[in-house]
Amino acid sequence: MPETLTLWGVGTSRTIRAHWALHELGLDYHCKPILPRSGETKTPEYTLLNPRQKIPLLQDGDFTIGESAAIVAYLARHYSNPNISLVPVEEHDFARWLEWCFFIVAELDSTSLYVMRRHGLKGLAHIYGHAPDVVGKAAEYFRQQLRHVEVALSDGRQYLMGDQFTSADILLTTCLVWAIDYGVGVCDVATPYLDRVTARPAYKESVAVNTVKI
């Protein structure tokens, strides 16, 4: 077990990913509940740790890593064990897991949902400018790309990698919840999948930790 795990960041669809992975793996950690665009990521202390001034950020002893998907992948590879594993072991399954992770982060998150966040009234339009046509196109693209998920889940599998829950499910679930919150909607087959995954105790625990207390 690690002696010193510290996770910086709460309050976003990306910070919850790291909290969720930590809870799935049963790891004890210290939470630094800083928020984006609050000035807390621009302090000298935090900038020294992460010059990008973004959250989440994981400290594991002397090792520091940012980017939510990278943190989740690191935890999955480093702390999975025969009893709790968030990453497939077999070579081809591992490659397929990588494919899912890259697809979700690139096509569903960055290219679609984050574009909506940057330019939508519900998100950061006050910073980056309101662009309803761009938001509409991003939503349309998200629905097109979600077809890949729909086809996969239509074969009756429990999770993206079959019967094994992996960190790819963490990434996908946060995107699906994000999409529903933005009114994009998801494919019908994703509904029972979401119900199943969000019923996991670790998910509920991570939501509680990640929720900003007002």
Backbone bond lengths (Angstrom), bond angles and torsions (degrees), N, CA, C in turn:
res aa  C-N    CA-C-N  psi(-1)  N-CA   C-N-CA  omega(-1)  CA-C   N-CA-C  phi
1 M - - - 1.463 - - 1.526 109.77 -
2 P 1.331 117.35 143.03 1.458 120.15 -179.93 1.523 110.99 -68.90
3 E 1.322 114.75 150.10 1.460 119.21 178.65 1.525 111.66 -89.08
4 T 1.333 116.18 -34.53 1.458 119.16 -175.40 1.520 111.20 -140.17
5 L 1.309 116.46 95.55 1.462 122.19 173.10 1.519 107.87 -111.88
6 T 1.320 116.25 127.31 1.458 121.03 177.72 1.517 108.41 -130.94
7 L 1.324 116.24 129.25 1.462 121.08 177.20 1.518 109.15 -115.07
8 W 1.311 115.11 124.23 1.453 122.19 177.55 1.528 109.38 -97.24
9 G 1.336 115.95 128.92 1.457 119.70 172.20 1.513 115.11 115.67
10 V 1.324 115.00 135.28 1.468 123.36 173.70 1.523 108.07 -143.78
11 G 1.343 114.35 170.04 1.446 119.69 166.45 1.507 118.19 92.64
12 T 1.340 118.95 0.65 1.461 119.19 -178.96 1.530 111.21 -129.73
13 S 1.331 115.09 168.90 1.467 120.67 177.83 1.521 111.41 -68.71
14 R 1.309 116.93 -17.53 1.453 120.50 179.15 1.525 112.23 -92.34
15 T 1.320 117.39 -37.13 1.467 118.21 178.50 1.522 111.85 -66.16
16 I 1.331 116.63 -33.27 1.472 118.50 -177.40 1.524 111.44 -64.16
17 R 1.319 117.53 -26.54 1.465 120.44 -179.58 1.529 111.29 -59.03
18 A 1.319 115.26 -46.52 1.465 119.13 -178.78 1.522 111.66 -68.38
19 H 1.327 116.68 -41.48 1.472 119.73 176.92 1.531 110.20 -59.47
20 W 1.319 115.94 -43.36 1.462 120.94 -177.77 1.535 110.90 -62.36
21 A 1.325 117.09 -46.26 1.464 120.41 -179.92 1.531 110.76 -61.19
22 L 1.318 116.51 -41.87 1.468 120.31 178.88 1.526 111.23 -61.71
23 H 1.339 116.41 -40.83 1.462 119.97 -179.81 1.530 111.51 -72.21
24 E 1.323 117.36 -38.01 1.472 119.83 177.13 1.525 110.76 -59.95
25 L 1.323 116.18 -38.62 1.465 120.96 -177.39 1.520 112.73 -84.86
26 G 1.333 116.49 -2.74 1.456 120.44 177.72 1.513 113.46 67.88
27 L 1.334 116.79 32.63 1.458 120.88 -176.40 1.525 111.16 -93.61
28 D 1.305 115.83 136.26 1.452 120.90 173.02 1.527 108.97 -79.69
29 Y 1.313 116.66 138.12 1.459 119.26 179.89 1.517 109.68 -155.48
30 H 1.318 114.05 161.99 1.462 120.90 177.03 1.527 108.44 -101.03
31 C 1.313 117.37 131.35 1.462 122.17 -179.65 1.523 110.01 -101.44
32 K 1.331 115.09 128.33 1.464 122.01 171.38 1.527 106.61 -104.09
33 P 1.331 118.61 100.69 1.468 122.09 -170.04 1.526 114.32 -80.58
34 I 1.332 116.11 60.59 1.460 119.31 177.36 1.527 109.70 -88.73
35 L 1.326 115.60 156.40 1.461 122.02 -174.74 1.527 110.75 -115.60
36 P 1.341 117.09 155.25 1.462 119.43 174.80 1.525 110.75 -74.01
37 R 1.313 115.42 152.93 1.470 121.82 175.33 1.529 112.89 53.89
38 S 1.320 114.87 31.86 1.462 120.14 179.27 1.523 111.25 -113.51
39 G 1.329 115.86 -4.48 1.450 121.14 -173.56 1.519 112.29 92.26
40 E 1.344 116.57 -16.82 1.465 120.19 -176.61 1.530 112.56 -71.36
41 T 1.329 117.44 -25.49 1.463 119.94 178.75 1.529 112.02 -84.57
42 K 1.330 116.48 -4.07 1.465 120.26 -177.34 1.522 113.30 -109.75
43 T 1.316 116.38 9.23 1.455 119.57 177.14 1.531 109.40 -69.59
44 P 1.320 118.11 154.99 1.470 119.94 177.50 1.525 112.60 -56.65
45 E 1.343 116.54 -39.39 1.470 120.60 -179.32 1.520 111.21 -60.74
46 Y 1.336 115.86 -47.79 1.464 118.67 -176.51 1.523 111.54 -74.60
47 T 1.319 116.84 -38.06 1.466 119.97 -179.84 1.518 111.19 -62.69
48 L 1.323 116.86 -32.70 1.452 120.59 176.24 1.523 110.92 -63.47
49 L 1.327 116.20 -37.18 1.465 121.30 178.30 1.519 111.51 -76.09
50 N 1.333 116.08 -40.40 1.454 121.11 -175.03 1.531 109.73 -140.18
51 P 1.320 117.89 93.59 1.463 121.15 -179.43 1.533 113.26 -59.83
52 R 1.335 117.54 -20.36 1.474 119.89 177.43 1.520 111.41 -72.85
53 Q 1.327 116.56 -17.77 1.467 122.50 178.06 1.538 111.73 59.13
54 K 1.326 115.06 40.81 1.470 121.53 179.24 1.523 109.80 -119.38
55 I 1.335 115.12 159.22 1.458 120.97 171.40 1.530 107.80 -122.53
56 P 1.347 116.30 154.00 1.464 129.23 5.10 1.531 112.53 -81.96
57 L 1.316 114.01 167.21 1.462 122.28 174.97 1.518 107.27 -143.04
58 L 1.334 115.87 132.33 1.467 121.33 179.76 1.517 109.95 -110.98
59 Q 1.330 115.51 131.71 1.461 121.79 169.69 1.527 108.05 -109.73
60 D 1.317 115.60 125.03 1.461 122.14 175.99 1.520 106.71 -122.65
61 G 1.333 115.79 90.69 1.456 119.17 -172.48 1.514 109.45 64.93
62 D 1.340 116.30 -123.51 1.460 121.44 179.93 1.524 112.45 -88.26
63 F 1.331 116.70 -2.68 1.470 120.86 -177.96 1.523 110.17 -95.98
64 T 1.334 116.05 134.30 1.461 121.58 -179.97 1.515 109.78 -127.93
65 I 1.333 115.99 136.48 1.458 120.25 179.71 1.528 109.91 -144.07
66 G 1.329 116.10 138.77 1.450 122.57 177.05 1.511 111.11 -111.82
67 E 1.341 116.20 -173.05 1.466 124.92 -177.86 1.531 109.70 70.92
68 S 1.318 115.77 118.19 1.467 120.74 -172.36 1.522 113.31 -56.94
69 A 1.331 117.51 -44.82 1.464 119.55 -178.23 1.524 111.15 -66.59
70 A 1.323 116.88 -35.98 1.463 120.65 178.55 1.532 110.59 -68.73
71 I 1.332 116.70 -39.60 1.461 120.34 177.76 1.520 110.51 -61.82
72 V 1.323 115.67 -46.54 1.467 120.46 -179.11 1.534 110.31 -63.30
73 A 1.324 116.88 -41.77 1.466 120.15 179.22 1.528 110.70 -65.54
74 Y 1.326 116.58 -40.67 1.472 120.37 178.02 1.520 110.90 -61.42
75 L 1.320 116.31 -48.76 1.460 119.72 179.32 1.528 111.38 -60.72
76 A 1.334 115.76 -41.63 1.466 120.56 -179.19 1.526 111.38 -62.44
77 R 1.333 116.55 -42.81 1.464 120.10 -178.96 1.518 112.13 -75.76
78 H 1.322 116.65 -37.89 1.464 120.15 -170.91 1.524 113.41 -85.81
79 Y 1.339 116.83 -32.75 1.468 119.49 -171.82 1.529 114.53 -116.92
80 S 1.323 117.75 -0.61 1.462 118.21 172.70 1.527 109.23 -65.95
81 N 1.316 115.68 152.74 1.462 121.17 -179.93 1.526 108.11 -146.98
82 P 1.318 118.40 174.58 1.469 119.58 -177.59 1.528 114.08 -56.75
83 N 1.313 117.70 -25.23 1.466 120.85 -179.55 1.530 112.83 -88.17
84 I 1.324 116.69 -34.25 1.460 121.75 -178.76 1.525 107.91 -137.17
85 S 1.317 117.08 109.35 1.460 120.37 -178.99 1.524 110.35 -130.33
86 L 1.318 116.26 129.97 1.468 121.58 179.56 1.520 112.14 -106.34
87 V 1.325 116.20 12.95 1.464 119.83 -179.55 1.532 108.83 -144.73
88 P 1.339 117.92 137.52 1.467 119.93 178.65 1.532 111.42 -66.97
89 V 1.300 115.75 153.29 1.464 121.53 -179.02 1.522 111.60 -97.33
90 E 1.328 117.13 -43.18 1.464 121.34 -176.98 1.535 109.84 -61.69
91 E 1.317 116.85 141.18 1.470 122.24 -169.86 1.526 113.17 -57.05
92 H 1.316 117.62 -48.50 1.465 119.90 -178.19 1.524 111.62 -70.46
93 D 1.317 116.84 -35.64 1.462 119.64 175.70 1.527 110.58 -64.87
94 F 1.345 115.73 -38.79 1.457 119.99 177.92 1.530 110.38 -63.03
95 A 1.317 117.01 -41.65 1.464 121.09 178.67 1.529 110.81 -63.68
96 R 1.332 115.97 -41.09 1.468 119.94 178.63 1.531 110.55 -66.12
97 W 1.336 116.27 -37.77 1.469 120.78 176.10 1.525 110.40 -61.01
98 L 1.331 116.61 -44.11 1.465 120.71 177.35 1.525 110.49 -59.76
99 E 1.324 115.84 -43.17 1.468 120.21 -179.92 1.526 110.91 -59.00
100 W 1.322 116.31 -45.80 1.463 119.98 178.75 1.526 110.97 -61.90
101 C 1.313 117.23 -44.76 1.468 120.33 -177.61 1.520 111.38 -62.66
102 F 1.321 117.15 -46.03 1.461 119.87 179.42 1.525 111.38 -65.79
103 F 1.320 117.06 -40.37 1.462 121.09 179.37 1.526 110.97 -61.27
104 I 1.306 116.51 -47.49 1.467 120.57 -176.84 1.526 111.00 -62.77
105 V 1.328 115.95 -47.03 1.465 119.52 -177.21 1.533 111.25 -68.61
106 A 1.325 116.83 -40.71 1.464 119.66 -175.77 1.525 112.90 -79.30
107 E 1.332 117.08 -48.17 1.456 120.08 -171.10 1.531 114.04 -91.93
108 L 1.311 117.57 -40.52 1.465 119.43 -177.36 1.527 112.11 -87.03
109 D 1.312 117.21 -40.45 1.458 121.05 -177.70 1.530 111.04 -84.43
110 S 1.313 117.39 -75.58 1.465 121.53 -169.18 1.524 114.02 -64.22
111 T 1.328 117.03 -44.82 1.459 120.60 -174.97 1.514 112.87 -79.71
112 S 1.312 117.51 -22.50 1.464 120.18 -174.37 1.525 112.30 -116.86
113 L 1.318 117.03 -72.18 1.457 120.76 -171.48 1.520 112.93 -65.15
114 Y 1.333 117.14 -40.63 1.456 117.54 -178.37 1.523 111.54 -71.40
115 V 1.312 117.04 -29.46 1.476 119.77 173.50 1.526 109.67 -62.66
116 M 1.334 116.21 -41.85 1.461 120.52 176.97 1.522 110.75 -63.36
117 R 1.314 116.00 -39.75 1.468 120.03 179.62 1.533 111.02 -65.76
118 R 1.306 116.50 -42.54 1.465 119.92 -177.98 1.529 112.23 -64.40
119 H 1.333 116.29 -36.82 1.467 118.88 -169.93 1.525 114.64 -116.56
120 G 1.336 117.10 7.09 1.458 120.60 178.93 1.507 112.02 -98.13
121 L 1.316 116.10 154.04 1.461 121.00 -179.10 1.521 111.73 -65.28
122 K 1.339 116.67 -26.64 1.455 120.48 179.39 1.526 111.95 -78.64
123 G 1.320 116.07 -10.64 1.448 120.65 -176.12 1.508 114.23 -115.45
124 L 1.333 115.97 -113.88 1.459 121.32 -170.30 1.523 112.98 -114.65
125 A 1.325 116.61 28.01 1.465 120.14 -179.59 1.523 111.86 -60.09
126 H 1.319 116.82 -28.57 1.464 119.72 178.97 1.521 111.76 -67.76
127 I 1.329 116.67 -16.28 1.461 120.99 177.91 1.523 111.06 -101.50
128 Y 1.349 116.45 -47.52 1.456 121.09 -171.49 1.527 113.92 -102.34
129 G 1.323 116.68 -6.60 1.453 119.72 179.11 1.519 112.80 100.21
130 H 1.345 115.82 136.39 1.455 120.74 179.72 1.529 109.39 -79.76
131 A 1.336 116.14 125.53 1.464 121.50 -178.44 1.516 108.72 -137.84
132 P 1.345 117.53 81.51 1.470 120.27 -175.30 1.526 114.02 -59.87
133 D 1.333 117.93 -34.56 1.460 119.51 178.78 1.529 110.93 -66.14
134 V 1.311 115.74 -39.11 1.463 120.52 178.79 1.526 109.89 -66.31
135 V 1.324 116.37 -42.27 1.465 121.00 178.58 1.523 110.37 -61.40
136 G 1.331 116.31 -43.59 1.459 120.19 179.42 1.517 112.68 -62.96
137 K 1.327 116.83 -41.68 1.459 120.74 178.61 1.521 111.64 -67.25
138 A 1.325 116.10 -37.56 1.470 119.66 178.73 1.521 110.56 -65.69
139 A 1.331 117.17 -39.48 1.462 121.15 178.21 1.526 110.41 -64.63
140 E 1.332 115.25 -41.36 1.463 119.87 178.46 1.522 110.91 -63.06
141 Y 1.315 116.37 -41.67 1.460 120.74 179.00 1.524 110.72 -65.20
142 F 1.317 117.02 -39.62 1.466 120.61 177.67 1.523 110.59 -58.33
143 R 1.324 116.25 -46.95 1.470 119.71 -178.89 1.526 111.13 -63.38
144 Q 1.327 116.78 -36.75 1.466 119.82 177.65 1.525 111.03 -63.94
145 Q 1.320 115.93 -46.27 1.461 120.03 -178.09 1.526 112.41 -70.16
146 L 1.316 116.00 -26.76 1.466 119.79 179.62 1.527 111.26 -67.06
147 R 1.316 116.75 -14.63 1.458 120.79 177.25 1.533 110.59 -58.90
148 H 1.314 117.03 -33.81 1.461 121.69 178.26 1.529 110.05 -61.82
149 V 1.329 116.59 -41.36 1.463 121.68 177.58 1.523 110.12 -68.00
150 E 1.321 116.20 -42.55 1.463 120.97 -179.08 1.525 111.51 -59.11
151 V 1.317 116.38 -44.61 1.468 120.68 179.54 1.529 110.50 -62.59
152 A 1.311 116.33 -43.04 1.469 120.33 -178.71 1.518 111.70 -64.05
153 L 1.333 116.46 -48.05 1.461 119.77 -175.89 1.524 112.98 -74.00
154 S 1.315 116.93 -16.32 1.467 120.53 -178.03 1.522 113.30 -71.78
155 D 1.322 117.51 -10.86 1.469 119.12 179.35 1.530 112.21 -86.67
156 G 1.338 116.79 4.35 1.456 120.43 175.68 1.509 115.46 92.22
157 R 1.312 117.36 2.26 1.472 119.76 -179.61 1.530 110.53 -63.88
158 Q 1.311 115.91 152.04 1.462 121.35 178.95 1.520 111.76 -76.94
159 Y 1.346 115.51 -40.40 1.458 121.77 -176.93 1.525 108.87 -135.03
160 L 1.320 117.15 175.32 1.459 119.51 -177.53 1.523 112.37 -59.06
161 M 1.347 116.52 -34.58 1.448 120.34 -179.42 1.530 112.41 -100.08
162 G 1.317 116.00 26.33 1.463 119.32 178.29 1.507 111.83 95.40
163 D 1.324 116.21 -122.81 1.462 120.66 -179.41 1.530 112.69 -86.32
164 Q 1.333 117.13 -10.21 1.466 120.34 -177.18 1.520 111.30 -96.46
165 F 1.322 116.21 123.60 1.458 121.34 171.71 1.524 107.79 -75.45
166 T 1.328 117.33 127.74 1.460 121.56 -179.70 1.524 110.39 -129.81
167 S 1.317 114.85 176.81 1.460 119.37 178.54 1.523 112.26 -65.41
168 A 1.331 118.12 -19.12 1.464 120.05 174.57 1.526 110.22 -62.86
169 D 1.328 117.09 -34.50 1.462 120.95 177.27 1.525 111.27 -68.31
170 I 1.320 116.36 -32.72 1.461 119.92 175.96 1.528 109.54 -62.90
171 L 1.329 116.28 -46.93 1.455 120.39 -179.68 1.525 111.25 -63.72
172 L 1.325 116.74 -45.94 1.458 119.89 -178.19 1.520 111.66 -64.18
173 T 1.313 117.30 -46.14 1.462 120.68 -176.95 1.522 111.45 -60.04
174 T 1.322 117.33 -42.55 1.461 118.83 179.42 1.524 111.24 -63.23
175 C 1.326 117.42 -33.59 1.464 120.34 177.52 1.530 111.31 -71.81
176 L 1.317 117.18 -39.71 1.465 120.22 179.39 1.528 111.04 -65.71
177 V 1.321 116.45 -43.28 1.468 120.27 177.53 1.521 110.12 -62.89
178 W 1.320 116.29 -41.46 1.461 122.67 177.94 1.524 110.14 -60.56
179 A 1.336 117.40 -45.63 1.460 121.87 -178.99 1.526 111.55 -62.63
180 I 1.318 116.81 -43.67 1.463 120.82 178.88 1.528 109.78 -62.42
181 D 1.318 116.32 -41.60 1.459 120.67 179.02 1.525 111.53 -62.28
182 Y 1.325 116.75 -31.67 1.464 121.68 179.99 1.525 112.44 -90.31
183 G 1.335 116.46 3.80 1.454 119.90 176.18 1.516 115.21 76.84
184 V 1.326 116.98 17.27 1.462 120.15 -179.64 1.524 110.73 -76.97
185 G 1.322 116.30 -37.39 1.453 120.24 -176.93 1.512 111.05 84.40
186 V 1.313 116.50 155.52 1.457 121.76 179.84 1.521 109.23 -130.10
187 C 1.325 116.39 165.31 1.455 121.34 -179.19 1.527 110.06 -65.88
188 D 1.336 116.17 153.20 1.468 121.53 -175.58 1.523 112.70 -57.27
189 V 1.321 116.45 -39.44 1.458 119.90 -175.74 1.532 111.22 -68.44
190 A 1.324 116.88 -17.56 1.468 119.81 179.22 1.519 112.26 -77.35
191 T 1.329 117.37 -18.91 1.468 119.98 -176.87 1.532 112.49 -64.35
192 P 1.341 118.97 -53.45 1.475 117.60 177.22 1.526 112.40 -64.50
193 Y 1.323 116.96 -31.89 1.462 120.61 175.81 1.526 109.96 -61.05
194 L 1.327 116.14 -48.15 1.467 120.31 179.07 1.525 111.69 -62.14
195 D 1.323 116.34 -42.41 1.466 120.17 178.78 1.526 110.66 -58.77
196 R 1.316 115.34 -42.01 1.466 121.26 -177.58 1.535 110.99 -68.37
197 V 1.324 116.01 -45.40 1.458 119.96 -174.83 1.531 111.63 -73.77
198 T 1.319 116.79 -41.46 1.471 119.14 -178.08 1.531 112.67 -75.61
199 A 1.325 116.97 -6.95 1.471 120.46 174.47 1.526 111.42 -83.41
200 R 1.321 117.16 -8.62 1.464 120.58 -179.34 1.531 109.28 -64.91
201 P 1.319 117.81 135.74 1.474 120.37 -179.94 1.527 113.26 -55.33
202 A 1.326 116.90 -38.82 1.464 119.66 -178.29 1.523 111.69 -64.96
203 Y 1.327 116.58 -33.34 1.467 119.03 177.07 1.523 110.31 -66.01
204 K 1.315 116.29 -46.38 1.461 119.91 -179.48 1.530 110.93 -62.53
205 E 1.323 116.24 -38.96 1.460 120.01 178.09 1.524 110.97 -64.78
206 S 1.323 116.64 -40.82 1.464 120.00 -179.05 1.514 111.67 -68.97
207 V 1.319 117.53 -36.00 1.466 120.18 175.85 1.524 110.37 -60.66
208 A 1.325 115.61 -43.33 1.475 119.95 -179.70 1.528 111.11 -61.69
209 V 1.329 117.04 -41.96 1.456 120.65 -179.10 1.526 110.65 -71.73
210 N 1.318 117.06 -38.09 1.467 121.97 -173.56 1.528 113.11 -79.54
211 T 1.324 117.08 -17.74 1.469 120.81 -177.18 1.536 110.26 -72.72
212 V 1.316 114.50 129.49 1.459 119.51 -179.77 1.511 110.38 -72.61
213 K 1.305 115.80 126.48 1.467 121.05 179.05 1.530 109.54 -85.02
214 I 1.323 116.14 121.88 1.476 120.95 -178.63 1.518 109.60 -105.56
